[in-house]
Amino acid sequence: MIITADGIELWAQKVLRWPDNRRWKQVDTDSRFRSVFGAGSLVVADLWNRIEAEAPIDKDALPKHLL
C-alpha cells in the first residue's frame, strides 16, 4: 500500500486520538508531528513506501505500527 504524507497524518490523528473538534492543519503541523514522532510526515511516508517496495509488508501491518 503506497501512502502519502497526508495519509500518515490521518494515522497520526488516530494514534494520538486527536479530537474531531480541534483543527489538525495549522502552521506548525509539521513541527508538532516531528516533535511527537521524531520525523516529519513526508519522511515517515517515504520510509513506509521504501519498506513496502523492498518486501511486501504483512497484510496485518498498518502505518500506525511504524509511528
CHARMM internal coordinates of N, CA and C (Angstrom, degrees):
IC EDIT
DIST 1 N 1 CA 1.4507
DIST 1 CA 1 C 1.5262
ANGL 1 N 1 CA 1 C 108.11
DIST 1 C 2 N 1.3170
ANGL 1 CA 1 C 2 N 116.24
DIHE 1 N 1 CA 1 C 2 N 116.68
DIST 2 N 2 CA 1.4617
ANGL 1 C 2 N 2 CA 121.56
DIHE 1 CA 1 C 2 N 2 CA 175.29
DIST 2 CA 2 C 1.5193
ANGL 2 N 2 CA 2 C 107.85
DIHE 1 C 2 N 2 CA 2 C -78.78
DIST 2 C 3 N 1.3180
ANGL 2 CA 2 C 3 N 116.41
DIHE 2 N 2 CA 2 C 3 N 135.80
DIST 3 N 3 CA 1.4652
ANGL 2 C 3 N 3 CA 120.43
DIHE 2 CA 2 C 3 N 3 CA -177.40
DIST 3 CA 3 C 1.5256
ANGL 3 N 3 CA 3 C 110.03
DIHE 2 C 3 N 3 CA 3 C -129.51
DIST 3 C 4 N 1.3072
ANGL 3 CA 3 C 4 N 116.05
DIHE 3 N 3 CA 3 C 4 N 147.53
DIST 4 N 4 CA 1.4649
ANGL 3 C 4 N 4 CA 122.10
DIHE 3 CA 3 C 4 N 4 CA 178.69
DIST 4 CA 4 C 1.5209
ANGL 4 N 4 CA 4 C 109.61
DIHE 3 C 4 N 4 CA 4 C -100.16
DIST 4 C 5 N 1.3202
ANGL 4 CA 4 C 5 N 115.83
DIHE 4 N 4 CA 4 C 5 N 172.37
DIST 5 N 5 CA 1.4682
ANGL 4 C 5 N 5 CA 120.66
DIHE 4 CA 4 C 5 N 5 CA 177.06
DIST 5 CA 5 C 1.5299
ANGL 5 N 5 CA 5 C 110.23
DIHE 4 C 5 N 5 CA 5 C -61.98
DIST 5 C 6 N 1.3382
ANGL 5 CA 5 C 6 N 116.98
DIHE 5 N 5 CA 5 C 6 N -37.30
DIST 6 N 6 CA 1.4709
ANGL 5 C 6 N 6 CA 119.47
DIHE 5 CA 5 C 6 N 6 CA 177.82
DIST 6 CA 6 C 1.5232
ANGL 6 N 6 CA 6 C 111.09
DIHE 5 C 6 N 6 CA 6 C -65.01
DIST 6 C 7 N 1.3237
ANGL 6 CA 6 C 7 N 116.41
DIHE 6 N 6 CA 6 C 7 N -36.94
DIST 7 N 7 CA 1.4619
ANGL 6 C 7 N 7 CA 120.02
DIHE 6 CA 6 C 7 N 7 CA 176.71
DIST 7 CA 7 C 1.5146
ANGL 7 N 7 CA 7 C 112.00
DIHE 6 C 7 N 7 CA 7 C -64.59
DIST 7 C 8 N 1.3207
ANGL 7 CA 7 C 8 N 116.43
DIHE 7 N 7 CA 7 C 8 N -41.11
DIST 8 N 8 CA 1.4707
ANGL 7 C 8 N 8 CA 120.66
DIHE 7 CA 7 C 8 N 8 CA 176.60
DIST 8 CA 8 C 1.5243
ANGL 8 N 8 CA 8 C 109.83
DIHE 7 C 8 N 8 CA 8 C -63.11
DIST 8 C 9 N 1.3285
ANGL 8 CA 8 C 9 N 116.90
DIHE 8 N 8 CA 8 C 9 N -39.54
DIST 9 N 9 CA 1.4639
ANGL 8 C 9 N 9 CA 119.49
DIHE 8 CA 8 C 9 N 9 CA 179.08
DIST 9 CA 9 C 1.5263
ANGL 9 N 9 CA 9 C 111.46
DIHE 8 C 9 N 9 CA 9 C -64.85
DIST 9 C 10 N 1.3210
ANGL 9 CA 9 C 10 N 117.72
DIHE 9 N 9 CA 9 C 10 N -34.98
DIST 10 N 10 CA 1.4669
ANGL 9 C 10 N 10 CA 120.30
DIHE 9 CA 9 C 10 N 10 CA 175.58
DIST 10 CA 10 C 1.5283
ANGL 10 N 10 CA 10 C 110.70
DIHE 9 C 10 N 10 CA 10 C -63.23
DIST 10 C 11 N 1.3415
ANGL 10 CA 10 C 11 N 115.89
DIHE 10 N 10 CA 10 C 11 N -41.98
DIST 11 N 11 CA 1.4658
ANGL 10 C 11 N 11 CA 118.87
DIHE 10 CA 10 C 11 N 11 CA 176.58
DIST 11 CA 11 C 1.5244
ANGL 11 N 11 CA 11 C 110.89
DIHE 10 C 11 N 11 CA 11 C -64.64
DIST 11 C 12 N 1.3242
ANGL 11 CA 11 C 12 N 116.71
DIHE 11 N 11 CA 11 C 12 N -38.15
DIST 12 N 12 CA 1.4629
ANGL 11 C 12 N 12 CA 120.57
DIHE 11 CA 11 C 12 N 12 CA 178.85
DIST 12 CA 12 C 1.5284
ANGL 12 N 12 CA 12 C 110.69
DIHE 11 C 12 N 12 CA 12 C -61.83
DIST 12 C 13 N 1.3226
ANGL 12 CA 12 C 13 N 116.46
DIHE 12 N 12 CA 12 C 13 N -40.50
DIST 13 N 13 CA 1.4644
ANGL 12 C 13 N 13 CA 119.96
DIHE 12 CA 12 C 13 N 13 CA 178.60
DIST 13 CA 13 C 1.5220
ANGL 13 N 13 CA 13 C 110.53
DIHE 12 C 13 N 13 CA 13 C -61.47
DIST 13 C 14 N 1.3375
ANGL 13 CA 13 C 14 N 116.74
DIHE 13 N 13 CA 13 C 14 N -39.70
DIST 14 N 14 CA 1.4637
ANGL 13 C 14 N 14 CA 120.27
DIHE 13 CA 13 C 14 N 14 CA 178.72
DIST 14 CA 14 C 1.5252
ANGL 14 N 14 CA 14 C 110.78
DIHE 13 C 14 N 14 CA 14 C -67.62
DIST 14 C 15 N 1.3385
ANGL 14 CA 14 C 15 N 116.04
DIHE 14 N 14 CA 14 C 15 N -43.60
DIST 15 N 15 CA 1.4663
ANGL 14 C 15 N 15 CA 120.42
DIHE 14 CA 14 C 15 N 15 CA -178.64
DIST 15 CA 15 C 1.5269
ANGL 15 N 15 CA 15 C 110.61
DIHE 14 C 15 N 15 CA 15 C -63.28
DIST 15 C 16 N 1.3387
ANGL 15 CA 15 C 16 N 116.57
DIHE 15 N 15 CA 15 C 16 N -41.06
DIST 16 N 16 CA 1.4623
ANGL 15 C 16 N 16 CA 121.38
DIHE 15 CA 15 C 16 N 16 CA -178.62
DIST 16 CA 16 C 1.5260
ANGL 16 N 16 CA 16 C 113.09
DIHE 15 C 16 N 16 CA 16 C -81.73
DIST 16 C 17 N 1.3403
ANGL 16 CA 16 C 17 N 115.41
DIHE 16 N 16 CA 16 C 17 N -6.54
DIST 17 N 17 CA 1.4736
ANGL 16 C 17 N 17 CA 120.75
DIHE 16 CA 16 C 17 N 17 CA -175.17
DIST 17 CA 17 C 1.5273
ANGL 17 N 17 CA 17 C 110.72
DIHE 16 C 17 N 17 CA 17 C 54.90
DIST 17 C 18 N 1.3373
ANGL 17 CA 17 C 18 N 114.26
DIHE 17 N 17 CA 17 C 18 N 48.50
DIST 18 N 18 CA 1.4532
ANGL 17 C 18 N 18 CA 122.37
DIHE 17 CA 17 C 18 N 18 CA -178.43
DIST 18 CA 18 C 1.5273
ANGL 18 N 18 CA 18 C 109.26
DIHE 17 C 18 N 18 CA 18 C -65.22
DIST 18 C 19 N 1.3360
ANGL 18 CA 18 C 19 N 118.53
DIHE 18 N 18 CA 18 C 19 N 126.09
DIST 19 N 19 CA 1.4713
ANGL 18 C 19 N 19 CA 120.42
DIHE 18 CA 18 C 19 N 19 CA -178.02
DIST 19 CA 19 C 1.5361
ANGL 19 N 19 CA 19 C 112.08
DIHE 18 C 19 N 19 CA 19 C -63.88
DIST 19 C 20 N 1.3220
ANGL 19 CA 19 C 20 N 116.22
DIHE 19 N 19 CA 19 C 20 N 141.44
DIST 20 N 20 CA 1.4675
ANGL 19 C 20 N 20 CA 121.52
DIHE 19 CA 19 C 20 N 20 CA -179.99
DIST 20 CA 20 C 1.5223
ANGL 20 N 20 CA 20 C 112.41
DIHE 19 C 20 N 20 CA 20 C -63.80
DIST 20 C 21 N 1.3245
ANGL 20 CA 20 C 21 N 116.72
DIHE 20 N 20 CA 20 C 21 N -28.25
DIST 21 N 21 CA 1.4711
ANGL 20 C 21 N 21 CA 119.55
DIHE 20 CA 20 C 21 N 21 CA -177.26
DIST 21 CA 21 C 1.5321
ANGL 21 N 21 CA 21 C 112.49
DIHE 20 C 21 N 21 CA 21 C -84.38
DIST 21 C 22 N 1.3239
ANGL 21 CA 21 C 22 N 117.71
DIHE 21 N 21 CA 21 C 22 N 2.93
DIST 22 N 22 CA 1.4650
ANGL 21 C 22 N 22 CA 121.36
DIHE 21 CA 21 C 22 N 22 CA 179.42
DIST 22 CA 22 C 1.5180
ANGL 22 N 22 CA 22 C 109.38
DIHE 21 C 22 N 22 CA 22 C -112.77
DIST 22 C 23 N 1.3496
ANGL 22 CA 22 C 23 N 116.05
DIHE 22 N 22 CA 22 C 23 N 132.89
DIST 23 N 23 CA 1.4644
ANGL 22 C 23 N 23 CA 120.14
DIHE 22 CA 22 C 23 N 23 CA -178.54
DIST 23 CA 23 C 1.5190
ANGL 23 N 23 CA 23 C 110.86
DIHE 22 C 23 N 23 CA 23 C -68.61
DIST 23 C 24 N 1.3302
ANGL 23 CA 23 C 24 N 115.81
DIHE 23 N 23 CA 23 C 24 N 138.01
DIST 24 N 24 CA 1.4613
ANGL 23 C 24 N 24 CA 120.86
DIHE 23 CA 23 C 24 N 24 CA 176.38
DIST 24 CA 24 C 1.5242
ANGL 24 N 24 CA 24 C 110.30
DIHE 23 C 24 N 24 CA 24 C -91.91
DIST 24 C 25 N 1.3238
ANGL 24 CA 24 C 25 N 116.23
DIHE 24 N 24 CA 24 C 25 N -48.00
DIST 25 N 25 CA 1.4626
ANGL 24 C 25 N 25 CA 120.90
DIHE 24 CA 24 C 25 N 25 CA -176.74
DIST 25 CA 25 C 1.5297
ANGL 25 N 25 CA 25 C 110.23
DIHE 24 C 25 N 25 CA 25 C -76.88
DIST 25 C 26 N 1.3083
ANGL 25 CA 25 C 26 N 115.53
DIHE 25 N 25 CA 25 C 26 N 112.65
DIST 26 N 26 CA 1.4497
ANGL 25 C 26 N 26 CA 122.86
DIHE 25 CA 25 C 26 N 26 CA 176.52
DIST 26 CA 26 C 1.5200
ANGL 26 N 26 CA 26 C 107.66
DIHE 25 C 26 N 26 CA 26 C -141.25
DIST 26 C 27 N 1.3048
ANGL 26 CA 26 C 27 N 116.64
DIHE 26 N 26 CA 26 C 27 N 178.17
DIST 27 N 27 CA 1.4639
ANGL 26 C 27 N 27 CA 120.90
DIHE 26 CA 26 C 27 N 27 CA -179.95
DIST 27 CA 27 C 1.5308
ANGL 27 N 27 CA 27 C 110.83
DIHE 26 C 27 N 27 CA 27 C -60.99
DIST 27 C 28 N 1.3085
ANGL 27 CA 27 C 28 N 117.45
DIHE 27 N 27 CA 27 C 28 N -36.21
DIST 28 N 28 CA 1.4713
ANGL 27 C 28 N 28 CA 121.39
DIHE 27 CA 27 C 28 N 28 CA -174.95
DIST 28 CA 28 C 1.5280
ANGL 28 N 28 CA 28 C 113.58
DIHE 27 C 28 N 28 CA 28 C -98.67
DIST 28 C 29 N 1.3343
ANGL 28 CA 28 C 29 N 118.26
DIHE 28 N 28 CA 28 C 29 N 20.58
DIST 29 N 29 CA 1.4660
ANGL 28 C 29 N 29 CA 120.96
DIHE 28 CA 28 C 29 N 29 CA -177.53
DIST 29 CA 29 C 1.5236
ANGL 29 N 29 CA 29 C 111.34
DIHE 28 C 29 N 29 CA 29 C -57.69
DIST 29 C 30 N 1.3328
ANGL 29 CA 29 C 30 N 117.58
DIHE 29 N 29 CA 29 C 30 N -45.97
DIST 30 N 30 CA 1.4582
ANGL 29 C 30 N 30 CA 119.90
DIHE 29 CA 29 C 30 N 30 CA -177.77
DIST 30 CA 30 C 1.5212
ANGL 30 N 30 CA 30 C 111.84
DIHE 29 C 30 N 30 CA 30 C -65.64
DIST 30 C 31 N 1.3150
ANGL 30 CA 30 C 31 N 117.79
DIHE 30 N 30 CA 30 C 31 N -41.00
DIST 31 N 31 CA 1.4706
ANGL 30 C 31 N 31 CA 119.04
DIHE 30 CA 30 C 31 N 31 CA 179.72
DIST 31 CA 31 C 1.5292
ANGL 31 N 31 CA 31 C 110.54
DIHE 30 C 31 N 31 CA 31 C -69.02
DIST 31 C 32 N 1.3181
ANGL 31 CA 31 C 32 N 117.57
DIHE 31 N 31 CA 31 C 32 N -34.18
DIST 32 N 32 CA 1.4728
ANGL 31 C 32 N 32 CA 120.55
DIHE 31 CA 31 C 32 N 32 CA 176.39
DIST 32 CA 32 C 1.5186
ANGL 32 N 32 CA 32 C 109.42
DIHE 31 C 32 N 32 CA 32 C -65.66
DIST 32 C 33 N 1.3304
ANGL 32 CA 32 C 33 N 116.58
DIHE 32 N 32 CA 32 C 33 N -45.60
DIST 33 N 33 CA 1.4635
ANGL 32 C 33 N 33 CA 121.06
DIHE 32 CA 32 C 33 N 33 CA 179.63
DIST 33 CA 33 C 1.5222
ANGL 33 N 33 CA 33 C 110.26
DIHE 32 C 33 N 33 CA 33 C -59.59
DIST 33 C 34 N 1.3462
ANGL 33 CA 33 C 34 N 116.37
DIHE 33 N 33 CA 33 C 34 N -46.57
DIST 34 N 34 CA 1.4668
ANGL 33 C 34 N 34 CA 120.36
DIHE 33 CA 33 C 34 N 34 CA -180.00
DIST 34 CA 34 C 1.5190
ANGL 34 N 34 CA 34 C 112.19
DIHE 33 C 34 N 34 CA 34 C -63.43
DIST 34 C 35 N 1.3222
ANGL 34 CA 34 C 35 N 117.44
DIHE 34 N 34 CA 34 C 35 N -36.58
DIST 35 N 35 CA 1.4635
ANGL 34 C 35 N 35 CA 119.41
DIHE 34 CA 34 C 35 N 35 CA -178.77
DIST 35 CA 35 C 1.5291
ANGL 35 N 35 CA 35 C 111.80
DIHE 34 C 35 N 35 CA 35 C -69.51
DIST 35 C 36 N 1.3131
ANGL 35 CA 35 C 36 N 117.09
DIHE 35 N 35 CA 35 C 36 N -29.16
DIST 36 N 36 CA 1.4658
ANGL 35 C 36 N 36 CA 120.47
DIHE 35 CA 35 C 36 N 36 CA -179.48
DIST 36 CA 36 C 1.5236
ANGL 36 N 36 CA 36 C 111.83
DIHE 35 C 36 N 36 CA 36 C -86.08
DIST 36 C 37 N 1.3434
ANGL 36 CA 36 C 37 N 116.61
DIHE 36 N 36 CA 36 C 37 N -44.05
DIST 37 N 37 CA 1.4623
ANGL 36 C 37 N 37 CA 120.25
DIHE 36 CA 36 C 37 N 37 CA -172.19
DIST 37 CA 37 C 1.5251
ANGL 37 N 37 CA 37 C 114.33
DIHE 36 C 37 N 37 CA 37 C -105.96
DIST 37 C 38 N 1.3080
ANGL 37 CA 37 C 38 N 118.50
DIHE 37 N 37 CA 37 C 38 N -6.03
DIST 38 N 38 CA 1.4585
ANGL 37 C 38 N 38 CA 121.11
DIHE 37 CA 37 C 38 N 38 CA 174.94
DIST 38 CA 38 C 1.5219
ANGL 38 N 38 CA 38 C 115.66
DIHE 37 C 38 N 38 CA 38 C 87.45
DIST 38 C 39 N 1.3191
ANGL 38 CA 38 C 39 N 117.31
DIHE 38 N 38 CA 38 C 39 N -5.77
DIST 39 N 39 CA 1.4686
ANGL 38 C 39 N 39 CA 121.91
DIHE 38 CA 38 C 39 N 39 CA 177.76
DIST 39 CA 39 C 1.5157
ANGL 39 N 39 CA 39 C 107.82
DIHE 38 C 39 N 39 CA 39 C -155.16
DIST 39 C 40 N 1.3078
ANGL 39 CA 39 C 40 N 116.51
DIHE 39 N 39 CA 39 C 40 N 160.02
DIST 40 N 40 CA 1.4575
ANGL 39 C 40 N 40 CA 120.95
DIHE 39 CA 39 C 40 N 40 CA 178.77
DIST 40 CA 40 C 1.5261
ANGL 40 N 40 CA 40 C 111.59
DIHE 39 C 40 N 40 CA 40 C -72.36
DIST 40 C 41 N 1.3212
ANGL 40 CA 40 C 41 N 116.16
DIHE 40 N 40 CA 40 C 41 N 162.44
DIST 41 N 41 CA 1.4633
ANGL 40 C 41 N 41 CA 120.50
DIHE 40 CA 40 C 41 N 41 CA -178.60
DIST 41 CA 41 C 1.5298
ANGL 41 N 41 CA 41 C 111.66
DIHE 40 C 41 N 41 CA 41 C -64.68
DIST 41 C 42 N 1.3252
ANGL 41 CA 41 C 42 N 117.76
DIHE 41 N 41 CA 41 C 42 N -32.27
DIST 42 N 42 CA 1.4712
ANGL 41 C 42 N 42 CA 120.30
DIHE 41 CA 41 C 42 N 42 CA 176.77
DIST 42 CA 42 C 1.5247
ANGL 42 N 42 CA 42 C 110.80
DIHE 41 C 42 N 42 CA 42 C -64.37
DIST 42 C 43 N 1.3138
ANGL 42 CA 42 C 43 N 116.63
DIHE 42 N 42 CA 42 C 43 N -41.27
DIST 43 N 43 CA 1.4670
ANGL 42 C 43 N 43 CA 121.57
DIHE 42 CA 42 C 43 N 43 CA -179.99
DIST 43 CA 43 C 1.5255
ANGL 43 N 43 CA 43 C 110.20
DIHE 42 C 43 N 43 CA 43 C -66.39
DIST 43 C 44 N 1.3195
ANGL 43 CA 43 C 44 N 116.94
DIHE 43 N 43 CA 43 C 44 N -43.62
DIST 44 N 44 CA 1.4653
ANGL 43 C 44 N 44 CA 120.77
DIHE 43 CA 43 C 44 N 44 CA -179.23
DIST 44 CA 44 C 1.5274
ANGL 44 N 44 CA 44 C 110.05
DIHE 43 C 44 N 44 CA 44 C -65.28
DIST 44 C 45 N 1.3353
ANGL 44 CA 44 C 45 N 117.16
DIHE 44 N 44 CA 44 C 45 N -42.86
DIST 45 N 45 CA 1.4678
ANGL 44 C 45 N 45 CA 120.55
DIHE 44 CA 44 C 45 N 45 CA 178.48
DIST 45 CA 45 C 1.5290
ANGL 45 N 45 CA 45 C 110.28
DIHE 44 C 45 N 45 CA 45 C -63.09
DIST 45 C 46 N 1.3254
ANGL 45 CA 45 C 46 N 117.23
DIHE 45 N 45 CA 45 C 46 N -42.44
DIST 46 N 46 CA 1.4605
ANGL 45 C 46 N 46 CA 120.97
DIHE 45 CA 45 C 46 N 46 CA 178.86
DIST 46 CA 46 C 1.5283
ANGL 46 N 46 CA 46 C 110.70
DIHE 45 C 46 N 46 CA 46 C -62.96
DIST 46 C 47 N 1.3092
ANGL 46 CA 46 C 47 N 116.83
DIHE 46 N 46 CA 46 C 47 N -42.10
DIST 47 N 47 CA 1.4642
ANGL 46 C 47 N 47 CA 121.30
DIHE 46 CA 46 C 47 N 47 CA 178.80
DIST 47 CA 47 C 1.5244
ANGL 47 N 47 CA 47 C 110.59
DIHE 46 C 47 N 47 CA 47 C -62.15
DIST 47 C 48 N 1.3320
ANGL 47 CA 47 C 48 N 117.03
DIHE 47 N 47 CA 47 C 48 N -46.68
DIST 48 N 48 CA 1.4702
ANGL 47 C 48 N 48 CA 121.30
DIHE 47 CA 47 C 48 N 48 CA 178.32
DIST 48 CA 48 C 1.5341
ANGL 48 N 48 CA 48 C 109.83
DIHE 47 C 48 N 48 CA 48 C -57.35
DIST 48 C 49 N 1.3257
ANGL 48 CA 48 C 49 N 116.81
DIHE 48 N 48 CA 48 C 49 N -47.16
DIST 49 N 49 CA 1.4582
ANGL 48 C 49 N 49 CA 121.03
DIHE 48 CA 48 C 49 N 49 CA -177.55
DIST 49 CA 49 C 1.5256
ANGL 49 N 49 CA 49 C 112.18
DIHE 48 C 49 N 49 CA 49 C -66.33
DIST 49 C 50 N 1.3326
ANGL 49 CA 49 C 50 N 117.60
DIHE 49 N 49 CA 49 C 50 N -35.26
DIST 50 N 50 CA 1.4699
ANGL 49 C 50 N 50 CA 120.41
DIHE 49 CA 49 C 50 N 50 CA 177.22
DIST 50 CA 50 C 1.5244
ANGL 50 N 50 CA 50 C 111.20
DIHE 49 C 50 N 50 CA 50 C -68.36
DIST 50 C 51 N 1.3266
ANGL 50 CA 50 C 51 N 116.60
DIHE 50 N 50 CA 50 C 51 N -40.71
DIST 51 N 51 CA 1.4716
ANGL 50 C 51 N 51 CA 120.13
DIHE 50 CA 50 C 51 N 51 CA 177.54
DIST 51 CA 51 C 1.5182
ANGL 51 N 51 CA 51 C 109.11
DIHE 50 C 51 N 51 CA 51 C -62.58
DIST 51 C 52 N 1.3195
ANGL 51 CA 51 C 52 N 116.72
DIHE 51 N 51 CA 51 C 52 N -44.90
DIST 52 N 52 CA 1.4625
ANGL 51 C 52 N 52 CA 121.99
DIHE 51 CA 51 C 52 N 52 CA -179.65
DIST 52 CA 52 C 1.5257
ANGL 52 N 52 CA 52 C 111.04
DIHE 51 C 52 N 52 CA 52 C -62.84
DIST 52 C 53 N 1.3216
ANGL 52 CA 52 C 53 N 118.31
DIHE 52 N 52 CA 52 C 53 N -39.18
DIST 53 N 53 CA 1.4572
ANGL 52 C 53 N 53 CA 121.65
DIHE 52 CA 52 C 53 N 53 CA -179.15
DIST 53 CA 53 C 1.5234
ANGL 53 N 53 CA 53 C 111.63
DIHE 52 C 53 N 53 CA 53 C -69.11
DIST 53 C 54 N 1.3290
ANGL 53 CA 53 C 54 N 116.51
DIHE 53 N 53 CA 53 C 54 N -34.24
DIST 54 N 54 CA 1.4686
ANGL 53 C 54 N 54 CA 121.03
DIHE 53 CA 53 C 54 N 54 CA -177.86
DIST 54 CA 54 C 1.5281
ANGL 54 N 54 CA 54 C 111.47
DIHE 53 C 54 N 54 CA 54 C -71.73
DIST 54 C 55 N 1.2927
ANGL 54 CA 54 C 55 N 116.47
DIHE 54 N 54 CA 54 C 55 N -46.75
DIST 55 N 55 CA 1.4676
ANGL 54 C 55 N 55 CA 122.01
DIHE 54 CA 54 C 55 N 55 CA 179.70
DIST 55 CA 55 C 1.5198
ANGL 55 N 55 CA 55 C 107.19
DIHE 54 C 55 N 55 CA 55 C -152.94
DIST 55 C 56 N 1.3136
ANGL 55 CA 55 C 56 N 117.22
DIHE 55 N 55 CA 55 C 56 N 126.62
DIST 56 N 56 CA 1.4725
ANGL 55 C 56 N 56 CA 118.64
DIHE 55 CA 55 C 56 N 56 CA -178.58
DIST 56 CA 56 C 1.5329
ANGL 56 N 56 CA 56 C 111.80
DIHE 55 C 56 N 56 CA 56 C -52.27
DIST 56 C 57 N 1.3010
ANGL 56 CA 56 C 57 N 114.48
DIHE 56 N 56 CA 56 C 57 N 133.35
DIST 57 N 57 CA 1.4620
ANGL 56 C 57 N 57 CA 121.57
DIHE 56 CA 56 C 57 N 57 CA -178.36
DIST 57 CA 57 C 1.5191
ANGL 57 N 57 CA 57 C 109.15
DIHE 56 C 57 N 57 CA 57 C -77.78
DIST 57 C 58 N 1.3138
ANGL 57 CA 57 C 58 N 116.22
DIHE 57 N 57 CA 57 C 58 N 144.60
DIST 58 N 58 CA 1.4581
ANGL 57 C 58 N 58 CA 122.02
DIHE 57 CA 57 C 58 N 58 CA 177.57
DIST 58 CA 58 C 1.5204
ANGL 58 N 58 CA 58 C 110.10
DIHE 57 C 58 N 58 CA 58 C -49.66
DIST 58 C 59 N 1.3200
ANGL 58 CA 58 C 59 N 117.27
DIHE 58 N 58 CA 58 C 59 N 139.14
DIST 59 N 59 CA 1.4594
ANGL 58 C 59 N 59 CA 121.24
DIHE 58 CA 58 C 59 N 59 CA -176.40
DIST 59 CA 59 C 1.5239
ANGL 59 N 59 CA 59 C 112.85
DIHE 58 C 59 N 59 CA 59 C -61.47
DIST 59 C 60 N 1.3227
ANGL 59 CA 59 C 60 N 117.79
DIHE 59 N 59 CA 59 C 60 N -21.74
DIST 60 N 60 CA 1.4662
ANGL 59 C 60 N 60 CA 120.69
DIHE 59 CA 59 C 60 N 60 CA 179.63
DIST 60 CA 60 C 1.5142
ANGL 60 N 60 CA 60 C 112.69
DIHE 59 C 60 N 60 CA 60 C -87.24
DIST 60 C 61 N 1.3331
ANGL 60 CA 60 C 61 N 117.04
DIHE 60 N 60 CA 60 C 61 N -10.62
DIST 61 N 61 CA 1.4691
ANGL 60 C 61 N 61 CA 120.67
DIHE 60 CA 60 C 61 N 61 CA -179.97
DIST 61 CA 61 C 1.5186
ANGL 61 N 61 CA 61 C 109.58
DIHE 60 C 61 N 61 CA 61 C -78.44
DIST 61 C 62 N 1.3140
ANGL 61 CA 61 C 62 N 115.41
DIHE 61 N 61 CA 61 C 62 N 136.75
DIST 62 N 62 CA 1.4582
ANGL 61 C 62 N 62 CA 122.30
DIHE 61 CA 61 C 62 N 62 CA 179.51
DIST 62 CA 62 C 1.5221
ANGL 62 N 62 CA 62 C 109.33
DIHE 61 C 62 N 62 CA 62 C -123.48
DIST 62 C 63 N 1.3309
ANGL 62 CA 62 C 63 N 117.15
DIHE 62 N 62 CA 62 C 63 N 157.11
DIST 63 N 63 CA 1.4695
ANGL 62 C 63 N 63 CA 118.96
DIHE 62 CA 62 C 63 N 63 CA 178.82
DIST 63 CA 63 C 1.5325
ANGL 63 N 63 CA 63 C 113.73
DIHE 62 C 63 N 63 CA 63 C -55.11
DIST 63 C 64 N 1.3142
ANGL 63 CA 63 C 64 N 118.40
DIHE 63 N 63 CA 63 C 64 N -26.49
DIST 64 N 64 CA 1.4600
ANGL 63 C 64 N 64 CA 120.01
DIHE 63 CA 63 C 64 N 64 CA 178.87
DIST 64 CA 64 C 1.5176
ANGL 64 N 64 CA 64 C 111.37
DIHE 63 C 64 N 64 CA 64 C -62.71
DIST 64 C 65 N 1.3317
ANGL 64 CA 64 C 65 N 117.41
DIHE 64 N 64 CA 64 C 65 N -26.59
DIST 65 N 65 CA 1.4486
ANGL 64 C 65 N 65 CA 120.40
DIHE 64 CA 64 C 65 N 65 CA 178.86
DIST 65 CA 65 C 1.5235
ANGL 65 N 65 CA 65 C 112.07
DIHE 64 C 65 N 65 CA 65 C -70.78
DIST 65 C 66 N 1.3245
ANGL 65 CA 65 C 66 N 117.46
DIHE 65 N 65 CA 65 C 66 N -25.70
DIST 66 N 66 CA 1.4576
ANGL 65 C 66 N 66 CA 121.53
DIHE 65 CA 65 C 66 N 66 CA 175.65
DIST 66 CA 66 C 1.5240
ANGL 66 N 66 CA 66 C 111.01
DIHE 65 C 66 N 66 CA 66 C -77.46
DIST 66 C 67 N 1.3327
ANGL 66 CA 66 C 67 N 116.62
DIHE 66 N 66 CA 66 C 67 N -32.84
DIST 67 N 67 CA 1.4619
ANGL 66 C 67 N 67 CA 120.02
DIHE 66 CA 66 C 67 N 67 CA -178.88
DIST 67 CA 67 C 1.5123
ANGL 67 N 67 CA 67 C 109.16
DIHE 66 C 67 N 67 CA 67 C -65.95
END
COOR INIT
IC SEED 1 N 1 CA 1 C
IC BUILD
